[in-house]
Amino acid sequence: MSDSIRCRCQRCKVCGLTWPAVLITLGVLFLGSRGLCGYGFVVLWPVLLVLMGVLRLAEAFASTEGQIC
């Protein structure tokens, strides 16, 4: 998809951040389970649910001004 036809509205920008944020959070949680922070994935996995919920709320409240898709 060319940059000239890519949607640049706030909702699409937030939506585009969802999976990178989930992957980064997963990586941090698994890294923590290796003993860096004392808590592992088993204890901190609800952080993923909270992150996804926050991103979905941000997406729902984001402006669609300029949306082309």
CHARMM-style PDB file with segment names, atoms N, HN, CA, C and O in Angstrom:
ATOM      1  N   MET     1       0.840  -1.170   0.000  1.00  0.00      PROA
ATOM      2  CA  MET     1       0.000   0.000   0.000  1.00  0.00      PROA
ATOM      3  C   MET     1       0.888   1.237   0.000  1.00  0.00      PROA
ATOM      4  O   MET     1       1.814   1.341   0.804  1.00  0.00      PROA
ATOM      5  N   SER     2       0.623   2.122  -0.849  1.00  0.00      PROA
ATOM      6  HN  SER     2      -0.130   2.038  -1.502  1.00  0.00      PROA
ATOM      7  CA  SER     2       1.393   3.351  -0.978  1.00  0.00      PROA
ATOM      8  C   SER     2       1.071   4.299   0.170  1.00  0.00      PROA
ATOM      9  O   SER     2      -0.048   4.294   0.685  1.00  0.00      PROA
ATOM     10  N   ASP     3       2.044   5.112   0.576  1.00  0.00      PROA
ATOM     11  HN  ASP     3       2.953   5.117   0.158  1.00  0.00      PROA
ATOM     12  CA  ASP     3       1.825   6.085   1.643  1.00  0.00      PROA
ATOM     13  C   ASP     3       0.787   7.119   1.266  1.00  0.00      PROA
ATOM     14  O   ASP     3       0.139   7.691   2.142  1.00  0.00      PROA
ATOM     15  N   SER     4       0.615   7.370  -0.023  1.00  0.00      PROA
ATOM     16  HN  SER     4       1.141   6.905  -0.735  1.00  0.00      PROA
ATOM     17  CA  SER     4      -0.338   8.390  -0.445  1.00  0.00      PROA
ATOM     18  C   SER     4      -1.788   7.956  -0.215  1.00  0.00      PROA
ATOM     19  O   SER     4      -2.670   8.808  -0.102  1.00  0.00      PROA
ATOM     20  N   ILE     5      -2.051   6.644  -0.144  1.00  0.00      PROA
ATOM     21  HN  ILE     5      -1.335   5.952  -0.236  1.00  0.00      PROA
ATOM     22  CA  ILE     5      -3.418   6.190   0.085  1.00  0.00      PROA
ATOM     23  C   ILE     5      -3.599   5.552   1.460  1.00  0.00      PROA
ATOM     24  O   ILE     5      -4.673   5.030   1.758  1.00  0.00      PROA
ATOM     25  N   ARG     6      -2.576   5.586   2.292  1.00  0.00      PROA
ATOM     26  HN  ARG     6      -1.704   6.011   2.050  1.00  0.00      PROA
ATOM     27  CA  ARG     6      -2.677   5.049   3.645  1.00  0.00      PROA
ATOM     28  C   ARG     6      -3.505   6.002   4.510  1.00  0.00      PROA
ATOM     29  O   ARG     6      -3.298   7.215   4.476  1.00  0.00      PROA
ATOM     30  N   CYS     7      -4.424   5.458   5.269  1.00  0.00      PROA
ATOM     31  HN  CYS     7      -4.591   4.472   5.297  1.00  0.00      PROA
ATOM     32  CA  CYS     7      -5.269   6.262   6.139  1.00  0.00      PROA
ATOM     33  C   CYS     7      -4.429   6.846   7.270  1.00  0.00      PROA
ATOM     34  O   CYS     7      -3.637   6.142   7.897  1.00  0.00      PROA
ATOM     35  N   ARG     8      -4.610   8.128   7.522  1.00  0.00      PROA
ATOM     36  HN  ARG     8      -5.254   8.700   7.013  1.00  0.00      PROA
ATOM     37  CA  ARG     8      -3.826   8.809   8.544  1.00  0.00      PROA
ATOM     38  C   ARG     8      -4.694   9.334   9.691  1.00  0.00      PROA
ATOM     39  O   ARG     8      -4.266  10.216  10.436  1.00  0.00      PROA
ATOM     40  N   CYS     9      -5.898   8.803   9.836  1.00  0.00      PROA
ATOM     41  HN  CYS     9      -6.246   8.086   9.231  1.00  0.00      PROA
ATOM     42  CA  CYS     9      -6.751   9.258  10.935  1.00  0.00      PROA
ATOM     43  C   CYS     9      -6.221   8.691  12.257  1.00  0.00      PROA
ATOM     44  O   CYS     9      -5.467   7.718  12.265  1.00  0.00      PROA
ATOM     45  N   GLN    10      -6.615   9.299  13.352  1.00  0.00      PROA
ATOM     46  HN  GLN    10      -7.227  10.089  13.345  1.00  0.00      PROA
ATOM     47  CA  GLN    10      -6.122   8.898  14.667  1.00  0.00      PROA
ATOM     48  C   GLN    10      -6.527   7.468  15.009  1.00  0.00      PROA
ATOM     49  O   GLN    10      -5.752   6.742  15.634  1.00  0.00      PROA
ATOM     50  N   ARG    11      -7.722   7.054  14.613  1.00  0.00      PROA
ATOM     51  HN  ARG    11      -8.350   7.643  14.105  1.00  0.00      PROA
ATOM     52  CA  ARG    11      -8.181   5.696  14.923  1.00  0.00      PROA
ATOM     53  C   ARG    11      -7.286   4.650  14.263  1.00  0.00      PROA
ATOM     54  O   ARG    11      -6.940   3.650  14.892  1.00  0.00      PROA
ATOM     55  N   CYS    12      -6.913   4.866  13.017  1.00  0.00      PROA
ATOM     56  HN  CYS    12      -7.195   5.678  12.506  1.00  0.00      PROA
ATOM     57  CA  CYS    12      -6.055   3.908  12.319  1.00  0.00      PROA
ATOM     58  C   CYS    12      -4.642   3.897  12.904  1.00  0.00      PROA
ATOM     59  O   CYS    12      -3.988   2.855  12.937  1.00  0.00      PROA
ATOM     60  N   LYS    13      -4.173   5.060  13.363  1.00  0.00      PROA
ATOM     61  HN  LYS    13      -4.704   5.907  13.336  1.00  0.00      PROA
ATOM     62  CA  LYS    13      -2.848   5.117  13.992  1.00  0.00      PROA
ATOM     63  C   LYS    13      -2.830   4.310  15.281  1.00  0.00      PROA
ATOM     64  O   LYS    13      -1.879   3.571  15.535  1.00  0.00      PROA
ATOM     65  N   VAL    14      -3.871   4.444  16.098  1.00  0.00      PROA
ATOM     66  HN  VAL    14      -4.643   5.044  15.892  1.00  0.00      PROA
ATOM     67  CA  VAL    14      -3.935   3.683  17.353  1.00  0.00      PROA
ATOM     68  C   VAL    14      -4.073   2.198  17.054  1.00  0.00      PROA
ATOM     69  O   VAL    14      -3.435   1.371  17.705  1.00  0.00      PROA
ATOM     70  N   CYS    15      -4.895   1.859  16.080  1.00  0.00      PROA
ATOM     71  HN  CYS    15      -5.414   2.532  15.551  1.00  0.00      PROA
ATOM     72  CA  CYS    15      -5.088   0.463  15.703  1.00  0.00      PROA
ATOM     73  C   CYS    15      -3.768  -0.159  15.240  1.00  0.00      PROA
ATOM     74  O   CYS    15      -3.490  -1.324  15.524  1.00  0.00      PROA
ATOM     75  N   GLY    16      -2.965   0.619  14.533  1.00  0.00      PROA
ATOM     76  HN  GLY    16      -3.191   1.566  14.302  1.00  0.00      PROA
ATOM     77  CA  GLY    16      -1.675   0.131  14.061  1.00  0.00      PROA
ATOM     78  C   GLY    16      -0.669  -0.092  15.176  1.00  0.00      PROA
ATOM     79  O   GLY    16       0.336  -0.770  14.964  1.00  0.00      PROA
ATOM     80  N   LEU    17      -0.911   0.459  16.356  1.00  0.00      PROA
ATOM     81  HN  LEU    17      -1.728   1.009  16.528  1.00  0.00      PROA
ATOM     82  CA  LEU    17      -0.011   0.280  17.496  1.00  0.00      PROA
ATOM     83  C   LEU    17      -0.355  -0.936  18.347  1.00  0.00      PROA
ATOM     84  O   LEU    17       0.444  -1.344  19.190  1.00  0.00      PROA
ATOM     85  N   THR    18      -1.517  -1.510  18.142  1.00  0.00      PROA
ATOM     86  HN  THR    18      -2.166  -1.178  17.457  1.00  0.00      PROA
ATOM     87  CA  THR    18      -1.989  -2.583  19.019  1.00  0.00      PROA
ATOM     88  C   THR    18      -1.046  -3.781  19.038  1.00  0.00      PROA
ATOM     89  O   THR    18      -0.563  -4.160  20.105  1.00  0.00      PROA
ATOM     90  N   TRP    19      -0.776  -4.381  17.898  1.00  0.00      PROA
ATOM     91  HN  TRP    19      -1.169  -4.073  17.031  1.00  0.00      PROA
ATOM     92  CA  TRP    19       0.041  -5.599  17.898  1.00  0.00      PROA
ATOM     93  C   TRP    19       1.509  -5.347  18.236  1.00  0.00      PROA
ATOM     94  O   TRP    19       2.110  -6.166  18.932  1.00  0.00      PROA
ATOM     95  N   PRO    20       2.107  -4.259  17.780  1.00  0.00      PROA
ATOM     96  CA  PRO    20       3.479  -4.000  18.253  1.00  0.00      PROA
ATOM     97  C   PRO    20       3.537  -3.841  19.772  1.00  0.00      PROA
ATOM     98  O   PRO    20       4.474  -4.327  20.404  1.00  0.00      PROA
ATOM     99  N   ALA    21       2.557  -3.171  20.362  1.00  0.00      PROA
ATOM    100  HN  ALA    21       1.795  -2.776  19.848  1.00  0.00      PROA
ATOM    101  CA  ALA    21       2.536  -2.997  21.815  1.00  0.00      PROA
ATOM    102  C   ALA    21       2.351  -4.334  22.523  1.00  0.00      PROA
ATOM    103  O   ALA    21       2.978  -4.575  23.555  1.00  0.00      PROA
ATOM    104  N   VAL    22       1.500  -5.207  21.984  1.00  0.00      PROA
ATOM    105  HN  VAL    22       0.992  -5.011  21.145  1.00  0.00      PROA
ATOM    106  CA  VAL    22       1.288  -6.527  22.571  1.00  0.00      PROA
ATOM    107  C   VAL    22       2.574  -7.346  22.497  1.00  0.00      PROA
ATOM    108  O   VAL    22       2.950  -7.995  23.473  1.00  0.00      PROA
ATOM    109  N   LEU    23       3.244  -7.322  21.360  1.00  0.00      PROA
ATOM    110  HN  LEU    23       2.938  -6.795  20.568  1.00  0.00      PROA
ATOM    111  CA  LEU    23       4.481  -8.094  21.219  1.00  0.00      PROA
ATOM    112  C   LEU    23       5.576  -7.583  22.144  1.00  0.00      PROA
ATOM    113  O   LEU    23       6.302  -8.379  22.740  1.00  0.00      PROA
ATOM    114  N   ILE    24       5.706  -6.274  22.271  1.00  0.00      PROA
ATOM    115  HN  ILE    24       5.117  -5.627  21.787  1.00  0.00      PROA
ATOM    116  CA  ILE    24       6.709  -5.708  23.172  1.00  0.00      PROA
ATOM    117  C   ILE    24       6.391  -6.091  24.617  1.00  0.00      PROA
ATOM    118  O   ILE    24       7.288  -6.450  25.379  1.00  0.00      PROA
ATOM    119  N   THR    25       5.113  -6.014  24.991  1.00  0.00      PROA
ATOM    120  HN  THR    25       4.383  -5.722  24.372  1.00  0.00      PROA
ATOM    121  CA  THR    25       4.718  -6.386  26.354  1.00  0.00      PROA
ATOM    122  C   THR    25       4.983  -7.862  26.611  1.00  0.00      PROA
ATOM    123  O   THR    25       5.473  -8.225  27.680  1.00  0.00      PROA
ATOM    124  N   LEU    26       4.668  -8.711  25.650  1.00  0.00      PROA
ATOM    125  HN  LEU    26       4.270  -8.416  24.781  1.00  0.00      PROA
ATOM    126  CA  LEU    26       4.959 -10.140  25.798  1.00  0.00      PROA
ATOM    127  C   LEU    26       6.455 -10.371  25.999  1.00  0.00      PROA
ATOM    128  O   LEU    26       6.865 -11.147  26.862  1.00  0.00      PROA
ATOM    129  N   GLY    27       7.255  -9.692  25.199  1.00  0.00      PROA
ATOM    130  HN  GLY    27       6.922  -9.061  24.498  1.00  0.00      PROA
ATOM    131  CA  GLY    27       8.705  -9.833  25.336  1.00  0.00      PROA
ATOM    132  C   GLY    27       9.195  -9.409  26.702  1.00  0.00      PROA
ATOM    133  O   GLY    27      10.033 -10.084  27.299  1.00  0.00      PROA
ATOM    134  N   VAL    28       8.680  -8.292  27.207  1.00  0.00      PROA
ATOM    135  HN  VAL    28       7.999  -7.744  26.722  1.00  0.00      PROA
ATOM    136  CA  VAL    28       9.082  -7.816  28.535  1.00  0.00      PROA
ATOM    137  C   VAL    28       8.635  -8.802  29.613  1.00  0.00      PROA
ATOM    138  O   VAL    28       9.382  -9.070  30.553  1.00  0.00      PROA
ATOM    139  N   LEU    29       7.423  -9.342  29.484  1.00  0.00      PROA
ATOM    140  HN  LEU    29       6.815  -9.125  28.720  1.00  0.00      PROA
ATOM    141  CA  LEU    29       6.936 -10.302  30.474  1.00  0.00      PROA
ATOM    142  C   LEU    29       7.769 -11.578  30.483  1.00  0.00      PROA
ATOM    143  O   LEU    29       8.100 -12.100  31.548  1.00  0.00      PROA
ATOM    144  N   PHE    30       8.108 -12.079  29.303  1.00  0.00      PROA
ATOM    145  HN  PHE    30       7.839 -11.655  28.438  1.00  0.00      PROA
ATOM    146  CA  PHE    30       8.932 -13.284  29.249  1.00  0.00      PROA
ATOM    147  C   PHE    30      10.360 -13.007  29.718  1.00  0.00      PROA
ATOM    148  O   PHE    30      10.993 -13.864  30.336  1.00  0.00      PROA
ATOM    149  N   LEU    31      10.859 -11.820  29.427  1.00  0.00      PROA
ATOM    150  HN  LEU    31      10.345 -11.124  28.925  1.00  0.00      PROA
ATOM    151  CA  LEU    31      12.170 -11.435  29.921  1.00  0.00      PROA
ATOM    152  C   LEU    31      12.146 -11.353  31.440  1.00  0.00      PROA
ATOM    153  O   LEU    31      13.102 -11.762  32.099  1.00  0.00      PROA
ATOM    154  N   GLY    32      11.073 -10.833  31.994  1.00  0.00      PROA
ATOM    155  HN  GLY    32      10.297 -10.501  31.458  1.00  0.00      PROA
ATOM    156  CA  GLY    32      10.919 -10.779  33.444  1.00  0.00      PROA
ATOM    157  C   GLY    32      10.856 -12.158  34.067  1.00  0.00      PROA
ATOM    158  O   GLY    32      11.306 -12.350  35.197  1.00  0.00      PROA
ATOM    159  N   SER    33      10.305 -13.118  33.346  1.00  0.00      PROA
ATOM    160  HN  SER    33       9.940 -12.962  32.428  1.00  0.00      PROA
ATOM    161  CA  SER    33      10.213 -14.477  33.874  1.00  0.00      PROA
ATOM    162  C   SER    33      11.586 -15.145  33.937  1.00  0.00      PROA
ATOM    163  O   SER    33      11.741 -16.191  34.568  1.00  0.00      PROA
ATOM    164  N   ARG    34      12.577 -14.545  33.288  1.00  0.00      PROA
ATOM    165  HN  ARG    34      12.452 -13.695  32.776  1.00  0.00      PROA
ATOM    166  CA  ARG    34      13.946 -15.075  33.329  1.00  0.00      PROA
ATOM    167  C   ARG    34      14.686 -14.596  34.581  1.00  0.00      PROA
ATOM    168  O   ARG    34      15.872 -14.876  34.753  1.00  0.00      PROA
ATOM    169  N   GLY    35      13.977 -13.873  35.453  1.00  0.00      PROA
ATOM    170  HN  GLY    35      13.013 -13.646  35.314  1.00  0.00      PROA
ATOM    171  CA  GLY    35      14.566 -13.489  36.721  1.00  0.00      PROA
ATOM    172  C   GLY    35      15.020 -12.051  36.819  1.00  0.00      PROA
ATOM    173  O   GLY    35      15.650 -11.681  37.810  1.00  0.00      PROA
ATOM    174  N   LEU    36      14.725 -11.223  35.830  1.00  0.00      PROA
ATOM    175  HN  LEU    36      14.213 -11.523  35.026  1.00  0.00      PROA
ATOM    176  CA  LEU    36      15.192  -9.844  35.867  1.00  0.00      PROA
ATOM    177  C   LEU    36      14.405  -8.977  36.849  1.00  0.00      PROA
ATOM    178  O   LEU    36      14.972  -8.061  37.445  1.00  0.00      PROA
ATOM    179  N   CYS    37      13.132  -9.245  37.025  1.00  0.00      PROA
ATOM    180  HN  CYS    37      12.672  -9.989  36.541  1.00  0.00      PROA
ATOM    181  CA  CYS    37      12.351  -8.403  37.934  1.00  0.00      PROA
ATOM    182  C   CYS    37      11.714  -9.201  39.064  1.00  0.00      PROA
ATOM    183  O   CYS    37      11.055  -8.618  39.926  1.00  0.00      PROA
ATOM    184  N   GLY    38      11.888 -10.486  39.082  1.00  0.00      PROA
ATOM    185  HN  GLY    38      12.423 -10.960  38.382  1.00  0.00      PROA
ATOM    186  CA  GLY    38      11.341 -11.300  40.155  1.00  0.00      PROA
ATOM    187  C   GLY    38       9.930 -11.816  39.904  1.00  0.00      PROA
ATOM    188  O   GLY    38       9.476 -12.724  40.600  1.00  0.00      PROA
ATOM    189  N   TYR    39       9.243 -11.264  38.940  1.00  0.00      PROA
ATOM    190  HN  TYR    39       9.612 -10.526  38.375  1.00  0.00      PROA
ATOM    191  CA  TYR    39       7.894 -11.717  38.596  1.00  0.00      PROA
ATOM    192  C   TYR    39       7.922 -12.272  37.187  1.00  0.00      PROA
ATOM    193  O   TYR    39       8.642 -11.773  36.322  1.00  0.00      PROA
ATOM    194  N   GLY    40       7.143 -13.296  36.970  1.00  0.00      PROA
ATOM    195  HN  GLY    40       6.559 -13.701  37.673  1.00  0.00      PROA
ATOM    196  CA  GLY    40       7.137 -13.910  35.657  1.00  0.00      PROA
ATOM    197  C   GLY    40       5.825 -13.737  34.929  1.00  0.00      PROA
ATOM    198  O   GLY    40       4.910 -13.058  35.394  1.00  0.00      PROA
ATOM    199  N   PHE    41       5.761 -14.362  33.792  1.00  0.00      PROA
ATOM    200  HN  PHE    41       6.504 -14.914  33.414  1.00  0.00      PROA
ATOM    201  CA  PHE    41       4.568 -14.290  32.942  1.00  0.00      PROA
ATOM    202  C   PHE    41       3.347 -14.817  33.676  1.00  0.00      PROA
ATOM    203  O   PHE    41       2.245 -14.295  33.506  1.00  0.00      PROA
ATOM    204  N   VAL    42       3.536 -15.844  34.488  1.00  0.00      PROA
ATOM    205  HN  VAL    42       4.432 -16.268  34.626  1.00  0.00      PROA
ATOM    206  CA  VAL    42       2.420 -16.473  35.199  1.00  0.00      PROA
ATOM    207  C   VAL    42       1.713 -15.465  36.107  1.00  0.00      PROA
ATOM    208  O   VAL    42       0.496 -15.530  36.278  1.00  0.00      PROA
ATOM    209  N   VAL    43       2.467 -14.542  36.681  1.00  0.00      PROA
ATOM    210  HN  VAL    43       3.455 -14.489  36.542  1.00  0.00      PROA
ATOM    211  CA  VAL    43       1.899 -13.545  37.590  1.00  0.00      PROA
ATOM    212  C   VAL    43       1.428 -12.300  36.834  1.00  0.00      PROA
ATOM    213  O   VAL    43       0.403 -11.715  37.182  1.00  0.00      PROA
ATOM    214  N   LEU    44       2.162 -11.902  35.817  1.00  0.00      PROA
ATOM    215  HN  LEU    44       2.995 -12.377  35.534  1.00  0.00      PROA
ATOM    216  CA  LEU    44       1.919 -10.619  35.167  1.00  0.00      PROA
ATOM    217  C   LEU    44       1.115 -10.684  33.867  1.00  0.00      PROA
ATOM    218  O   LEU    44       0.958  -9.656  33.209  1.00  0.00      PROA
ATOM    219  N   TRP    45       0.603 -11.845  33.474  1.00  0.00      PROA
ATOM    220  HN  TRP    45       0.730 -12.681  34.008  1.00  0.00      PROA
ATOM    221  CA  TRP    45      -0.098 -11.930  32.191  1.00  0.00      PROA
ATOM    222  C   TRP    45      -1.325 -11.026  32.114  1.00  0.00      PROA
ATOM    223  O   TRP    45      -1.688 -10.623  31.008  1.00  0.00      PROA
ATOM    224  N   PRO    46      -1.991 -10.679  33.229  1.00  0.00      PROA
ATOM    225  CA  PRO    46      -3.119  -9.751  33.100  1.00  0.00      PROA
ATOM    226  C   PRO    46      -2.720  -8.370  32.570  1.00  0.00      PROA
ATOM    227  O   PRO    46      -3.574  -7.626  32.089  1.00  0.00      PROA
ATOM    228  N   VAL    47      -1.445  -8.026  32.651  1.00  0.00      PROA
ATOM    229  HN  VAL    47      -0.751  -8.631  33.041  1.00  0.00      PROA
ATOM    230  CA  VAL    47      -0.967  -6.758  32.089  1.00  0.00      PROA
ATOM    231  C   VAL    47      -1.285  -6.711  30.596  1.00  0.00      PROA
ATOM    232  O   VAL    47      -1.627  -5.653  30.067  1.00  0.00      PROA
ATOM    233  N   LEU    48      -1.175  -7.840  29.925  1.00  0.00      PROA
ATOM    234  HN  LEU    48      -0.898  -8.699  30.355  1.00  0.00      PROA
ATOM    235  CA  LEU    48      -1.501  -7.917  28.493  1.00  0.00      PROA
ATOM    236  C   LEU    48      -2.963  -7.569  28.248  1.00  0.00      PROA
ATOM    237  O   LEU    48      -3.281  -6.829  27.317  1.00  0.00      PROA
ATOM    238  N   LEU    49      -3.843  -8.096  29.072  1.00  0.00      PROA
ATOM    239  HN  LEU    49      -3.585  -8.698  29.828  1.00  0.00      PROA
ATOM    240  CA  LEU    49      -5.271  -7.811  28.911  1.00  0.00      PROA
ATOM    241  C   LEU    49      -5.559  -6.336  29.149  1.00  0.00      PROA
ATOM    242  O   LEU    49      -6.346  -5.727  28.424  1.00  0.00      PROA
ATOM    243  N   VAL    50      -4.923  -5.765  30.163  1.00  0.00      PROA
ATOM    244  HN  VAL    50      -4.284  -6.259  30.751  1.00  0.00      PROA
ATOM    245  CA  VAL    50      -5.118  -4.346  30.453  1.00  0.00      PROA
ATOM    246  C   VAL    50      -4.609  -3.506  29.282  1.00  0.00      PROA
ATOM    247  O   VAL    50      -5.289  -2.576  28.847  1.00  0.00      PROA
ATOM    248  N   LEU    51      -3.428  -3.824  28.771  1.00  0.00      PROA
ATOM    249  HN  LEU    51      -2.876  -4.580  29.124  1.00  0.00      PROA
ATOM    250  CA  LEU    51      -2.860  -3.090  27.644  1.00  0.00      PROA
ATOM    251  C   LEU    51      -3.783  -3.144  26.434  1.00  0.00      PROA
ATOM    252  O   LEU    51      -4.041  -2.117  25.806  1.00  0.00      PROA
ATOM    253  N   MET    52      -4.278  -4.319  26.106  1.00  0.00      PROA
ATOM    254  HN  MET    52      -4.069  -5.153  26.616  1.00  0.00      PROA
ATOM    255  CA  MET    52      -5.161  -4.449  24.951  1.00  0.00      PROA
ATOM    256  C   MET    52      -6.462  -3.677  25.171  1.00  0.00      PROA
ATOM    257  O   MET    52      -6.989  -3.071  24.239  1.00  0.00      PROA
ATOM    258  N   GLY    53      -6.981  -3.699  26.400  1.00  0.00      PROA
ATOM    259  HN  GLY    53      -6.553  -4.192  27.158  1.00  0.00      PROA
ATOM    260  CA  GLY    53      -8.192  -2.947  26.700  1.00  0.00      PROA
ATOM    261  C   GLY    53      -7.987  -1.449  26.567  1.00  0.00      PROA
ATOM    262  O   GLY    53      -8.842  -0.747  26.026  1.00  0.00      PROA
ATOM    263  N   VAL    54      -6.860  -0.958  27.059  1.00  0.00      PROA
ATOM    264  HN  VAL    54      -6.166  -1.528  27.499  1.00  0.00      PROA
ATOM    265  CA  VAL    54      -6.555   0.471  26.964  1.00  0.00      PROA
ATOM    266  C   VAL    54      -6.418   0.892  25.503  1.00  0.00      PROA
ATOM    267  O   VAL    54      -6.927   1.939  25.102  1.00  0.00      PROA
ATOM    268  N   LEU    55      -5.732   0.078  24.715  1.00  0.00      PROA
ATOM    269  HN  LEU    55      -5.319  -0.772  25.041  1.00  0.00      PROA
ATOM    270  CA  LEU    55      -5.568   0.408  23.303  1.00  0.00      PROA
ATOM    271  C   LEU    55      -6.899   0.378  22.562  1.00  0.00      PROA
ATOM    272  O   LEU    55      -7.132   1.204  21.679  1.00  0.00      PROA
ATOM    273  N   ARG    56      -7.766  -0.553  22.904  1.00  0.00      PROA
ATOM    274  HN  ARG    56      -7.577  -1.225  23.621  1.00  0.00      PROA
ATOM    275  CA  ARG    56      -9.094  -0.615  22.261  1.00  0.00      PROA
ATOM    276  C   ARG    56      -9.943   0.592  22.646  1.00  0.00      PROA
ATOM    277  O   ARG    56     -10.676   1.126  21.814  1.00  0.00      PROA
ATOM    278  N   LEU    57      -9.847   1.027  23.908  1.00  0.00      PROA
ATOM    279  HN  LEU    57      -9.251   0.593  24.584  1.00  0.00      PROA
ATOM    280  CA  LEU    57     -10.566   2.231  24.325  1.00  0.00      PROA
ATOM    281  C   LEU    57     -10.037   3.454  23.586  1.00  0.00      PROA
ATOM    282  O   LEU    57     -10.814   4.298  23.137  1.00  0.00      PROA
ATOM    283  N   ALA    58      -8.719   3.550  23.460  1.00  0.00      PROA
ATOM    284  HN  ALA    58      -8.088   2.865  23.824  1.00  0.00      PROA
ATOM    285  CA  ALA    58      -8.126   4.675  22.738  1.00  0.00      PROA
ATOM    286  C   ALA    58      -8.581   4.671  21.286  1.00  0.00      PROA
ATOM    287  O   ALA    58      -8.841   5.726  20.709  1.00  0.00      PROA
ATOM    288  N   GLU    59      -8.676   3.494  20.703  1.00  0.00      PROA
ATOM    289  HN  GLU    59      -8.465   2.636  21.172  1.00  0.00      PROA
ATOM    290  CA  GLU    59      -9.139   3.372  19.323  1.00  0.00      PROA
ATOM    291  C   GLU    59     -10.598   3.811  19.198  1.00  0.00      PROA
ATOM    292  O   GLU    59     -10.966   4.492  18.241  1.00  0.00      PROA
ATOM    293  N   ALA    60     -11.419   3.422  20.162  1.00  0.00      PROA
ATOM    294  HN  ALA    60     -11.119   2.869  20.940  1.00  0.00      PROA
ATOM    295  CA  ALA    60     -12.844   3.755  20.110  1.00  0.00      PROA
ATOM    296  C   ALA    60     -13.088   5.254  20.246  1.00  0.00      PROA
ATOM    297  O   ALA    60     -14.022   5.786  19.647  1.00  0.00      PROA
ATOM    298  N   PHE    61     -12.255   5.938  21.030  1.00  0.00      PROA
ATOM    299  HN  PHE    61     -11.497   5.505  21.517  1.00  0.00      PROA
ATOM    300  CA  PHE    61     -12.447   7.358  21.259  1.00  0.00      PROA
ATOM    301  C   PHE    61     -11.632   8.250  20.314  1.00  0.00      PROA
ATOM    302  O   PHE    61     -11.753   9.474  20.361  1.00  0.00      PROA
ATOM    303  N   ALA    62     -10.821   7.652  19.473  1.00  0.00      PROA
ATOM    304  HN  ALA    62     -10.723   6.657  19.434  1.00  0.00      PROA
ATOM    305  CA  ALA    62      -9.986   8.422  18.562  1.00  0.00      PROA
ATOM    306  C   ALA    62     -10.826   9.022  17.429  1.00  0.00      PROA
ATOM    307  O   ALA    62     -11.854   8.471  17.038  1.00  0.00      PROA
ATOM    308  N   SER    63     -10.375  10.126  16.933  1.00  0.00      PROA
ATOM    309  HN  SER    63      -9.539  10.573  17.251  1.00  0.00      PROA
ATOM    310  CA  SER    63     -11.064  10.814  15.851  1.00  0.00      PROA
ATOM    311  C   SER    63     -10.933  10.049  14.545  1.00  0.00      PROA
ATOM    312  O   SER    63      -9.903   9.430  14.277  1.00  0.00      PROA
ATOM    313  N   THR    64     -11.986  10.095  13.734  1.00  0.00      PROA
ATOM    314  HN  THR    64     -12.823  10.598  13.952  1.00  0.00      PROA
ATOM    315  CA  THR    64     -11.944   9.464  12.410  1.00  0.00      PROA
ATOM    316  C   THR    64     -11.831  10.523  11.324  1.00  0.00      PROA
ATOM    317  O   THR    64     -12.017  10.222  10.145  1.00  0.00      PROA
ATOM    318  N   GLU    65     -11.531  11.746  11.704  1.00  0.00      PROA
ATOM    319  HN  GLU    65     -11.380  11.990  12.662  1.00  0.00      PROA
ATOM    320  CA  GLU    65     -11.383  12.834  10.738  1.00  0.00      PROA
ATOM    321  C   GLU    65     -10.272  12.497   9.753  1.00  0.00      PROA
ATOM    322  O   GLU    65      -9.153  12.183  10.158  1.00  0.00      PROA
ATOM    323  N   GLY    66     -10.570  12.559   8.505  1.00  0.00      PROA
ATOM    324  HN  GLY    66     -11.480  12.814   8.177  1.00  0.00      PROA
ATOM    325  CA  GLY    66      -9.591  12.262   7.455  1.00  0.00      PROA
ATOM    326  C   GLY    66      -9.501  10.793   7.095  1.00  0.00      PROA
ATOM    327  O   GLY    66      -8.591  10.398   6.366  1.00  0.00      PROA
ATOM    328  N   GLN    67     -10.414   9.975   7.583  1.00  0.00      PROA
ATOM    329  HN  GLN    67     -11.153  10.296   8.176  1.00  0.00      PROA
ATOM    330  CA  GLN    67     -10.368   8.531   7.309  1.00  0.00      PROA
ATOM    331  C   GLN    67     -10.689   8.263   5.848  1.00  0.00      PROA
ATOM    332  O   GLN    67     -11.644   8.813   5.299  1.00  0.00      PROA
ATOM    333  N   ILE    68      -9.884   7.415   5.225  1.00  0.00      PROA
ATOM    334  HN  ILE    68      -9.108   6.969   5.671  1.00  0.00      PROA
ATOM    335  CA  ILE    68     -10.109   7.079   3.809  1.00  0.00      PROA
ATOM    336  C   ILE    68     -10.381   5.609   3.599  1.00  0.00      PROA
ATOM    337  O   ILE    68     -10.630   5.188   2.469  1.00  0.00      PROA
ATOM    338  N   CYS    69     -10.340   4.816   4.650  1.00  0.00      PROA
ATOM    339  HN  CYS    69     -10.138   5.158   5.568  1.00  0.00      PROA
ATOM    340  CA  CYS    69     -10.605   3.378   4.466  1.00  0.00      PROA
ATOM    341  C   CYS    69     -11.979   3.009   4.930  1.00  0.00      PROA
ATOM    342  OT1 CYS    69     -12.366   1.844   4.848  1.00  0.00      PROA
TER     343      CYS     69
END
